[in-house]
């Protein structure tokens, strides 16, 4: 049997192939590679850091929460149940089950070739754990043992990794009903000096077409202490929870719906639809109109409480109904759709687009709208920024296409700075490093074409990592 293949990550990975441009890119990357990480949009649980308990095992930490990996393994024949997914999501497995899932990952590691998933895994294995053997059927158990042993040491506790990764800010994504106790515990703990901020994610409370919406609204009233029996109380309850989140450090709210509509309702129409929805009598058209109205209301609230509004519409959630019924959400079966922004955002931007206290960051997975819609709007409206590629697009070639599509119209300073949007905690430094390498390469090309001086490129590279995300997310 041949010896296991070595695992190596090249020091010049992702930098331009042309030697002259690569030399410039190296200089730019060296300027930013060790700077602190600002992560204003992630899905890492805050209680990992508040409790600081050791991670259970390699599968629980690296595979189970990573829907990027789950989706491709599933597409290539793996059963989600064998990967540690159950109806309630994911939880630590018994050792043999965890090892079985890990073997599936290693035996099928070749299916990730050419994808950013392999890039993230390779870099995490090599640079976080010091692993020198590539995953395979032959090495699976040895790799599991090596990583599991590391996870028992103090250096691999969540807080130690937070510090090792150089993270200055980490924002989580949280339900309006959450009491944010983990965030409160971290804020009160003088031994922890990082910033871990909640993010207000009210999507399901703005969707009266949901079967559970009346119950959600009732619970919203209980948690806020505001009667949600009518529309006025419902709005007040949402404002109450936004204030609660802001008091616990939140700087943004996050929104994802089927489209980007923001048309407000007139007169008392919202109250009429609200009452119908509580009674289970709202039509689909009314439910959609109400949701679009409430997204507009979220912008109005943002001008008053200062929370940055991030918007990322047009994903068909839970595309595989049987998978959703058996395993729940976040298994990799969310599929992007096309989206229209110019007309959809006009009501919101027409009212708030130049408001001094409003910031809107618009993300998309539809690359066709970057240069046609988002960049021109961000190039005019003071409140709007284009969100960097995320989810299906947070990949090397897609990020390069983004810079080419957006920069000529909106420049660098109307974009958001990189966001990692991940549940895979250990991939955060890898993802940010990837973005820094790609931006260094893009800027180096501009220098080589004499479109920027090296000094200007160094200034932009620094701003993309520090100044821009700090300003956009009011950090």
C-alpha positions in Angstrom: 0.0 0.0 0.0 1.5 3.4 -0.9 2.3 5.8 1.8 -0.3 8.4 2.7 -0.1 11.6 0.7 1.4 14.6 2.5 -0.8 17.6 3.3 0.8 20.8 2.3 -0.4 24.4 1.8 1.7 26.6 -0.5 2.8 30.0 1.0 1.7 31.7 -2.3 -1.7 30.0 -2.6 -4.3 32.1 -4.4 -1.8 34.8 -5.3 -1.5 35.6 -9.1 0.5 33.2 -11.3 2.4 36.0 -13.1 5.7 36.5 -11.3 5.7 40.3 -11.4 2.1 40.6 -10.2 2.7 37.9 -7.6 5.7 39.8 -6.1 3.4 42.9 -5.6 0.7 40.7 -4.1 3.1 39.1 -1.7 4.0 42.6 -0.4 0.3 43.6 0.0 -0.6 40.3 1.7 2.3 40.6 4.2 0.9 44.0 5.1 -2.5 42.5 6.2 -2.0 38.8 7.0 -1.5 39.3 10.7 -4.1 42.0 11.3 -6.9 41.2 13.8 -10.1 39.6 12.4 -13.3 41.5 12.4 -16.2 39.0 11.9 -19.5 40.9 11.8 -21.6 38.1 10.5 -21.2 34.5 11.6 -23.3 31.6 13.1 -20.9 30.5 15.8 -22.8 29.8 19.1 -21.9 32.3 21.8 -22.2 29.7 24.5 -19.1 28.0 23.0 -17.1 31.0 24.3 -19.1 31.7 27.4 -18.8 28.1 28.8 -15.3 27.5 27.2 -15.8 23.8 27.4 -13.6 21.6 25.3 -14.9 20.6 21.9 -16.4 17.1 21.9 -14.6 15.6 19.0 -13.3 16.3 15.5 -16.6 15.4 13.9 -18.7 17.7 16.2 -16.4 20.6 15.6 -15.3 20.3 12.0 -18.0 18.3 10.1 -21.4 18.4 11.7 -22.0 22.2 11.6 -20.5 22.7 8.2 -23.3 22.5 5.6 -20.8 23.2 2.8 -19.3 19.8 3.6 -22.5 18.0 4.3 -24.2 19.0 1.0 -21.4 17.6 -1.2 -20.9 14.4 0.9 -24.7 13.9 0.6 -24.7 14.6 -3.1 -22.0 11.9 -3.5 -23.9 9.2 -1.6 -23.4 9.7 2.1 -26.5 9.6 4.4 -26.9 12.6 6.6 -27.7 10.4 9.5 -24.3 8.8 9.2 -22.8 12.3 9.2 -24.3 13.1 12.6 -27.4 14.9 11.6 -30.7 14.2 13.3 -34.2 15.8 13.5 -32.9 18.3 16.1 -29.8 19.4 14.1 -26.5 18.2 15.4 -25.2 17.1 18.8 -22.1 15.2 20.0 -22.1 11.6 19.0 -20.9 8.5 20.7 -17.3 7.9 19.7 -17.9 5.1 17.2 -20.6 7.1 15.4 -18.3 10.2 15.4 -15.5 8.1 14.0 -17.8 6.6 11.3 -18.8 10.1 10.2 -15.2 11.2 10.1 -14.2 8.2 8.0 -16.9 9.1 5.5 -15.4 12.6 5.2 -11.9 11.3 4.8 -12.8 8.5 2.4 -14.6 11.0 0.2 -12.2 13.9 0.5 -11.5 13.8 -3.2 -15.1 15.1 -3.9 -14.0 18.5 -2.5 -11.2 19.0 -5.1 -11.5 22.4 -6.8 -13.9 23.7 -4.2 -13.2 26.3 -1.4 -14.3 23.6 1.1 -11.1 21.7 0.4 -9.1 24.9 0.6 -10.6 25.7 4.0 -10.1 22.1 5.4 -6.5 21.9 4.1 -5.6 25.2 5.7 -7.3 24.4 8.9 -5.7 21.0 9.2 -2.3 22.3 8.3 -2.2 25.6 10.1 -4.5 25.1 13.1 -3.7 21.5 14.0 -0.3 21.0 12.3 -1.6 17.9 10.4 0.9 16.6 7.8 -1.1 13.8 6.3 -3.9 14.4 3.7 -7.3 12.9 4.7 -8.0 9.5 3.1 -9.5 6.1 4.0 -6.0 5.1 5.0 -5.4 8.1 7.3 -8.9 8.7 8.7 -8.5 7.1 12.2 -5.0 8.5 12.7 -6.2 12.0 11.8 -9.2 11.6 14.1 -6.9 10.6 17.0 -4.4 13.4 16.3 -7.1 16.1 16.2 -9.1 14.6 19.2 -5.9 14.6 21.3 -5.3 18.3 20.4 -8.9 19.2 21.4 -8.3 17.9 25.0 -5.6 20.5 25.6 -6.1 24.1 26.9 -4.7 25.5 23.7 -7.8 24.3 21.8 -10.4 25.6 24.2 -12.7 28.1 22.4 -11.4 31.2 24.1 -7.8 30.2 23.5 -8.5 29.7 19.8 -10.4 33.0 19.7 -7.2 34.7 21.0 -4.9 32.6 18.8 -6.9 33.5 15.7 -6.5 37.2 16.5 -10.2 37.9 16.6 -11.2 41.3 17.8 -14.9 41.1 17.0 -17.2 38.1 16.5 -21.0 38.7 15.8 -23.4 35.8 16.3 -26.8 35.4 14.7 -29.7 35.2 17.2 -33.4 34.8 17.5 -35.5 37.8 18.9 -36.7 35.5 21.7 -33.2 34.7 22.8 -32.4 36.0 26.3 -28.7 36.5 25.2 -27.5 35.0 28.5 -24.3 33.7 26.9 -23.5 37.2 25.6 -24.3 38.7 29.1 -22.0 36.2 30.7 -19.1 37.0 28.3 -19.6 40.8 28.8 -19.5 40.3 32.6 -16.4 38.1 32.5 -13.3 40.2 33.1 -11.0 37.4 32.0 -12.4 37.5 28.5 -11.3 40.6 26.5 -12.8 39.9 23.1 -16.0 41.4 21.7 -18.8 38.9 21.0 -21.9 40.6 19.8 -25.5 39.4 19.1 -27.3 40.1 15.9 -31.0 40.6 15.7 -32.5 38.0 13.1 -36.3 38.5 13.0 -37.1 36.7 9.7 -39.7 34.3 11.0 -41.6 37.0 12.9 -42.1 39.0 9.7 -43.6 36.1 7.7 -47.3 35.7 8.5 -47.6 32.9 5.9 -45.8 30.6 8.3 -48.2 28.1 10.1 -46.5 28.9 13.4 -46.6 32.7 13.0 -49.5 33.3 15.5 -47.7 31.4 18.2 -44.4 33.2 17.4 -46.2 36.5 17.8 -47.7 35.4 21.1 -44.3 34.4 22.4 -42.8 37.7 21.2 -45.4 39.4 23.3 -44.5 37.3 26.4 -40.8 37.9 26.1 -41.1 41.6 25.4 -43.8 42.3 27.9 -45.9 44.0 25.2 -49.4 43.0 24.2 -49.1 41.7 20.5 -52.9 41.4 20.1 -52.9 44.1 17.5 -50.5 45.5 15.0 -49.4 48.5 17.1 -48.4 46.2 19.9 -46.6 43.8 17.5 -44.4 46.7 16.2 -43.8 47.9 19.7 -42.7 44.4 20.7 -40.2 44.2 17.9 -38.8 47.6 18.8 -38.5 46.4 22.4 -36.5 43.4 21.4 -34.3 45.4 19.1 -33.5 47.7 22.1 -32.8 44.6 24.2 -30.3 43.3 21.7 -28.7 46.7 21.4 -28.3 46.9 25.1 -26.5 43.6 24.9 -24.0 44.9 22.3 -25.8 44.3 19.0 -24.7 46.5 16.1 -26.8 45.0 13.3 -30.0 43.2 12.3 -30.0 40.5 9.6 -32.8 39.7 7.1 -33.3 37.0 4.5 -36.6 36.6 2.6 -37.7 35.2 -0.7 -37.3 38.6 -2.5 -36.0 42.1 -1.8 -39.4 43.8 -1.7 -39.7 46.8 0.6 -43.0 48.4 -0.5 -44.8 49.9 2.6 -48.5 49.5 3.1 -50.8 52.5 3.2 -53.1 53.7 5.9 -54.4 51.0 8.2 -53.8 48.2 5.7 -51.0 46.6 7.8 -53.3 46.4 10.8 -56.0 44.8 8.8 -53.6 42.1 7.4 -52.1 41.6 10.9 -55.5 40.9 12.3 -56.4 38.5 9.5 -53.0 36.7 9.9 -53.6 36.2 13.6 -56.9 34.6 12.8 -55.2 32.4 10.1 -57.2 34.1 7.3 -54.5 36.2 5.5 -54.1 35.3 1.8 -50.7 34.5 0.4 -50.7 37.9 -1.4 -51.5 39.7 1.9 -48.8 37.8 3.7 -46.2 38.8 1.1 -47.3 42.4 1.2 -47.1 42.5 5.0 -43.6 41.0 5.0 -42.4 43.6 2.5 -43.9 46.3 4.6 -42.2 45.0 7.7 -38.8 45.0 6.0 -39.5 48.6 5.3 -40.4 49.1 9.0 -37.1 47.4 10.0 -35.3 50.1 8.0 -37.4 52.8 9.8 -36.5 51.3 13.1 -32.8 51.2 12.1 -32.8 55.0 11.6 -34.0 55.4 15.2 -31.9 52.8 17.0 -28.8 52.8 14.8 -28.6 49.1 14.1 -27.0 48.3 10.7 -29.4 46.5 8.4 -28.0 43.6 6.4 -30.2 42.1 3.7 -29.5 38.8 1.8 -32.7 37.7 0.0 -33.5 35.1 -2.7 -32.7 31.7 -1.3 -35.1 28.8 -1.7 -34.9 27.4 1.8 -35.2 23.6 2.4 -35.4 22.7 -1.3 -35.6 19.0 -0.4 -38.8 18.6 1.6 -38.1 15.0 2.7 -34.7 16.0 3.9 -36.2 18.9 5.8 -38.8 16.8 7.4 -36.3 14.2 8.6 -33.3 16.4 9.5 -34.5 20.0 9.8 -32.8 23.1 8.3 -29.1 23.8 7.5 -28.3 20.6 5.8 -27.1 22.2 2.6 -30.4 22.0 0.8 -30.9 25.8 0.5 -30.6 26.8 -3.2 -30.1 30.4 -4.6 -32.6 32.0 -6.8 -32.5 35.1 -9.1 -33.3 38.4 -7.5 -34.3 41.9 -8.6 -33.1 44.9 -6.5 -33.5 48.1 -8.4 -37.3 48.3 -8.2 -37.6 46.3 -5.0 -35.3 48.5 -2.9 -36.5 51.8 -4.4 -39.2 52.4 -1.7 -36.7 51.8 1.1 -33.8 53.7 -0.5 -36.1 56.5 -1.7 -37.0 57.2 1.9 -33.9 56.2 3.9 -31.1 55.9 1.3 -29.4 59.1 2.4 -30.5 59.1 6.0 -27.5 60.0 8.2 -28.4 57.3 10.8 -29.1 54.5 8.4 -26.7 51.9 7.0 -27.8 49.1 4.7 -25.6 46.3 3.5 -27.0 44.2 0.7 -25.6 40.7 0.0 -26.6 38.5 -2.9 -25.9 35.0 -4.3 -27.0 36.2 -7.8 -23.9 37.5 -9.5 -25.8 39.0 -12.4 -26.9 42.0 -10.2 -23.5 43.1 -9.0 -22.6 45.5 -11.8 -26.2 46.1 -13.1 -28.0 47.0 -9.8 -26.1 46.8 -6.5 -22.9 48.7 -7.5 -24.8 51.6 -9.1 -27.1 52.0 -6.1 -24.2 51.8 -3.6 -22.4 54.3 -5.9 -25.1 56.9 -5.2 -26.9 56.2 -1.9 -24.9 57.2 1.1 -26.5 54.6 3.3 -26.0 51.6 1.1 -23.0 49.3 0.8 -22.5 46.1 -1.3 -21.9 43.0 0.8 -19.0 40.9 -0.2 -19.5 37.5 -1.7 -20.8 35.0 0.9 -22.3 31.5 1.1 -22.1 29.9 -2.4 -20.0 32.8 -3.6 -17.3 33.0 -0.9 -15.0 31.2 -3.2 -11.8 32.4 -4.9 -13.0 32.9 -8.5 -16.3 34.3 -7.4 -14.6 36.8 -5.1 -12.3 37.9 -8.0 -15.4 38.3 -10.2 -17.0 40.4 -7.5 -14.1 42.8 -7.3 -14.1 43.2 -11.1 -17.9 43.7 -11.3 -18.3 46.2 -8.4 -15.1 48.2 -8.1 -15.3 50.1 -11.4 -18.7 51.5 -10.4 -18.7 51.7 -6.6 -15.0 51.5 -5.7 -13.7 49.7 -2.6 -15.2 52.0 0.0 -18.9 51.2 -0.8 -18.4 47.5 0.0 -18.7 45.9 3.4 -15.4 44.2 4.2 -15.2 40.5 4.3 -17.7 38.4 6.3 -17.2 34.7 6.9 -20.9 33.7 7.5 -19.9 30.3 9.1 -20.8 27.9 11.8 -17.4 26.3 11.4 -15.5 28.2 14.0 -12.0 26.9 13.1 -12.4 28.0 9.5 -12.9 31.7 10.3 -9.1 32.6 10.1 -8.8 30.5 7.0 -11.7 32.3 5.3 -10.4 35.7 6.2 -6.9 34.8 5.1 -8.3 33.7 1.8 -10.0 37.1 1.3 -6.9 38.9 2.2 -4.9 36.9 -0.4 -7.5 37.4 -3.1 -7.7 41.2 -2.4 -3.9 41.4 -2.5 -4.0 39.7 -5.9 -6.6 42.0 -7.3 -4.9 45.1 -6.0 -1.5 43.9 -7.3 -3.1 43.6 -10.8 -4.2 47.3 -10.6 -0.6 48.3 -9.6 0.9 46.2 -12.4 -1.4 48.0 -14.9 -0.4 51.3 -13.4 -4.0 52.0 -12.3 -2.9 52.4 -8.6 0.4 53.2 -7.0 1.8 50.7 -4.5 1.2 53.1 -1.7 -2.5 53.4 -2.7 -2.8 49.6 -3.0 -1.3 49.2 0.5 -3.8 51.7 1.9 -6.7 50.0 0.3 -5.6 46.5 1.5 -5.4 47.8 5.0 -8.8 49.5 4.8 -10.5 46.4 3.5 -9.5 44.5 6.6 -9.8 47.2 9.3 -11.3 50.6 8.5 -14.1 49.6 6.2 -15.8 46.8 8.2 -15.3 48.8 11.4 -17.0 51.8 9.8 -19.8 49.9 8.0 -20.8 47.9 11.1 -20.3 50.8 13.5 -17.6 49.1 15.5 
